[in-house]
Amino acid sequence: MLAERIRASIEREQFIVGDKIVPITVSIGIASFGVDPGRYRSAAGSADNAFTGQESGRNRICVNDEGKTTFA
């Protein structure tokens, strides 16, 4: 939900470059992993794997939780 709020805020913002308004959007890749310290190194790779945003369309949130995330 936080990533979506960030994405939407950037999309709504008016960025001015010179005398032109330039639309800017972002795609965000998110990965989750357990508490195993060895997994920290693979977090960036997991986020990259989640980040299929430009392949499946821009301006979106992509998540890779490997089926291990529990949301409370």
Residue, then its C-alpha position, 0 to 999 in steps of 0.5 A: m500500500l505504501a508503494e502504491r501511495i508513492r507511485a500515485s503521488i509521483e504520477r499526480e505531481q507536476f514536474i516543470v522542466g524549463d517552461k514545460i510540464v513533464p509527466i513522470t511515473v515510476s515502477i517499483g519492484i518489491a521483494s520480501f524475505g525471511v529473517d535468515p541473514g544470508r537472504y539479505r544479499s539476495a533481496a536486491g535480486s528478488a526485487d529485480n525479479a519482481f520488477t517486471g514493470q517495464e516488460s508488462g507495462r509501466n507505472r506499476i507495482c510488482v511484488n515477489d514474495e516467493g509465497k512466504t509473506t504473511f500480512a497481518 
